[in-house]
Amino acid sequence: MKEHVTHQDRITVARNGKPGDRITLINDTLVSRRIGVAKGKFTVKGDFDAENSEIEDMLTGDAP
């Protein structure tokens, strides 16, 4: 198998010389720049985290 990697926006995956799938770059923004992008744009009413322990118990099998 021959591998050669360069910077490009899409990669075509081929089998037996026939193109099968294409992998495309969707977003090249760093994650650290995306975190907090909606800060201050909406508000959550009430105690959003009030049922975290109950949900965790259901997901881990510790619920009664």
SULURSUL-V398135 format. One record per residue. N is the residue number from 0. RES is the residue in three letters. PHI is phi in degrees with one decimal (* if undefined). OMEGA is omega in radians with two decimals (999 if undefined). Layout:
n:N res:RES phi:PHI omega:OMEGA
n:N res:RES phi:PHI omega:OMEGA
This chain:
n:0 res:MET phi:* omega:3.14
n:1 res:LYS phi:-98.1 omega:3.13
n:2 res:GLU phi:-124.9 omega:3.08
n:3 res:HIS phi:-146.4 omega:-3.07
n:4 res:VAL phi:-113.0 omega:3.03
n:5 res:THR phi:-135.0 omega:3.09
n:6 res:HIS phi:-78.3 omega:3.08
n:7 res:GLN phi:-152.8 omega:-3.08
n:8 res:ASP phi:-84.2 omega:3.10
n:9 res:ARG phi:-149.8 omega:3.12
n:10 res:ILE phi:-128.4 omega:3.07
n:11 res:THR phi:-103.7 omega:3.12
n:12 res:VAL phi:-97.6 omega:-3.09
n:13 res:ALA phi:-123.8 omega:3.05
n:14 res:ARG phi:-130.5 omega:-3.11
n:15 res:ASN phi:55.3 omega:3.09
n:16 res:GLY phi:80.1 omega:-3.14
n:17 res:LYS phi:-108.8 omega:3.14
n:18 res:PRO phi:-65.1 omega:-3.12
n:19 res:GLY phi:-118.0 omega:-3.11
n:20 res:ASP phi:-128.1 omega:3.07
n:21 res:ARG phi:-126.3 omega:3.08
n:22 res:ILE phi:-103.1 omega:-3.04
n:23 res:THR phi:-119.4 omega:3.05
n:24 res:LEU phi:-68.4 omega:-3.11
n:25 res:ILE phi:-96.3 omega:-3.06
n:26 res:ASN phi:-145.1 omega:-3.13
n:27 res:ASP phi:-102.5 omega:3.09
n:28 res:THR phi:-76.3 omega:3.11
n:29 res:LEU phi:-62.8 omega:-3.12
n:30 res:VAL phi:-58.7 omega:-3.10
n:31 res:SER phi:-61.1 omega:3.10
n:32 res:ARG phi:-83.6 omega:3.14
n:33 res:ARG phi:-84.6 omega:-3.10
n:34 res:ILE phi:-64.7 omega:3.11
n:35 res:GLY phi:84.5 omega:-3.10
n:36 res:VAL phi:-63.6 omega:-3.13
n:37 res:ALA phi:-99.0 omega:-3.11
n:38 res:LYS phi:-57.4 omega:3.11
n:39 res:GLY phi:83.6 omega:-3.10
n:40 res:LYS phi:-92.1 omega:3.08
n:41 res:PHE phi:-153.8 omega:3.12
n:42 res:THR phi:-124.7 omega:3.10
n:43 res:VAL phi:-111.2 omega:-3.11
n:44 res:LYS phi:-86.6 omega:3.12
n:45 res:GLY phi:79.9 omega:-3.13
n:46 res:ASP phi:-95.9 omega:-3.07
n:47 res:PHE phi:-59.5 omega:-3.07
n:48 res:ASP phi:-95.1 omega:-3.03
n:49 res:ALA phi:-60.7 omega:-3.04
n:50 res:GLU phi:-105.3 omega:-3.12
n:51 res:ASN phi:-56.6 omega:-3.10
n:52 res:SER phi:-67.1 omega:3.11
n:53 res:GLU phi:-65.8 omega:3.10
n:54 res:ILE phi:-64.4 omega:3.10
n:55 res:GLU phi:-60.0 omega:3.10
n:56 res:ASP phi:-62.0 omega:3.13
n:57 res:MET phi:-66.7 omega:-3.09
n:58 res:LEU phi:-76.1 omega:-3.12
n:59 res:THR phi:-97.5 omega:3.10
n:60 res:GLY phi:86.9 omega:-3.13
n:61 res:ASP phi:-94.5 omega:-3.12
n:62 res:ALA phi:-72.0 omega:3.14
n:63 res:PRO phi:-67.3 omega:999
